[in-house]
Amino acid sequence: MITVGLIVFRKELTDGLRDRRTLATIFITALLMGPVTMILLANFISGYEHKGELRQLYVDGIERAPLFANFLARNGIQVVPAPPEYESAIRSGKLQEAVLAIPVDFSAKLARGETAELRLVLDESRSEAQPTARRAEAIVTAFGREQGFLRAIARGVSPELLHVVQIQHVNTATPKQQGAFLLFLIPMFALIGTVVGSMSAAIDTTAGERERGSLEPLLMNPIELRALVLGKWAAVAMLAITTVTLTLASFAVAVELVPKDKLATLFQFGIPEFLRFSALMVPFACMISALLMLVVSFGRTFKEAQTYASYVALVVNFVPLVTIFAGLREATWQLFVPALAQQVVLARILRDDPVGWQDYLIPLLGSLATTLVCLWALTRLLRRERIIFGR
């Protein structure tokens, strides 16, 4: 049986590598996915932080508030006059910065000791406006605090009375834990890579042969059906493992391409993380390969099998999102759910949280059990005439 399985494995693997779609998935998508994603993410974050650090502010009517203008000048804030029709420009996206609008009676209210209001105009649906909006709010808050101090001193009141309670921020997160929030894409792409890398080969070796009519003569050979199934599955699993391994490796290389500034302390994904990710994803790739082969075997045509395979991809993509959008806390039962277990443990590895032996063993046993069940079911399925002859 082993000899037959190896022969089938070599044949199916050769056929799979001849498929341009499979090669494009493995050697283009997997290799480019990490560098392109990480570089775009790093550029986005750098630009986002750069906007937050710029010491300039769009203001409409700065001439109406000499005290506020003096405060900005003393703190090194450059005032940029707001363009005409700035509200329309913000709505259309031509102006992506927030604009601070000063009303006509601003200085008069300050002089009378009243509360003066400012308008902050922005489009909150655009992420580009958030850094400038926060900067404007911080500046106005500081200016209001200064004016409050001056009013208290003018009335003979100690400014300390205005600060009854203060809060001090203590951040216990390490740079690696902060970066884990940014590197959530790696587990997601790793899970997707297992499906994408094995989908074409799984369809071609089952529903594809059924559509071409080559499955029937293949099963007529005096070989054990289990050897045939194992050989086909091993070839599909090899392609899935290759895809997810290259995907993880590309992310490890991409992290090294990130500019050596403060982002490098957040993006930490090297050889140790690569090996730990692989220990979780290789068994999962084998399981997905077996599951896909079983599911797509019900397809009478290649196109129909693609529809069935998309259901598997949808589940793999959706299950990990449960913990994110449902706000579920990590629990032991999650380790028994395929895809969710990998997502949970991979997130722990990125955060550098403690990961015990059970965090590896339970997903491993779950993937192994699911793989064996799928291969057993596929073997029985290929004995049915409806599957072999139904076209």
Buried (B, 14 or more C-beta within 10 A) or exposed (E): EEEBBBBBBEBBBEBBBEBEEBBEBBBEBBBBBBBEBBBEBBEEBBEBEEBBEBEBBBBBBBEBBEBBBEBBEEEEBEBBEBBEEBBEBBEEEEBBBBBBBBBEEBBEEBEEEEEBEBEBBBBEEEEBBBBBBEBBBEBBEEBBEBBEBEBBEEEEEEBEEEEEEEEEEEEEEEBBBEBBEBBBBBBBBBBBBBBBBBBBBBBBBBBBBBBEEEBEEBBEEEBEBBBBBBBBBBBBBBBBBBBBBBBBBBBBBBBEEBEEEEBBEBBBBEEEBBEBBBBBBBBBBBBBBBBBBBBBBBBBBBEBBBEBBEEBBEEBBEBBEBBEEEEEEEEEEBBEBBBBBBBBBBBBBBBBBEBEEEBBEBBBBBBEEBBEBBBBBBBEBBEEEEBBEEE
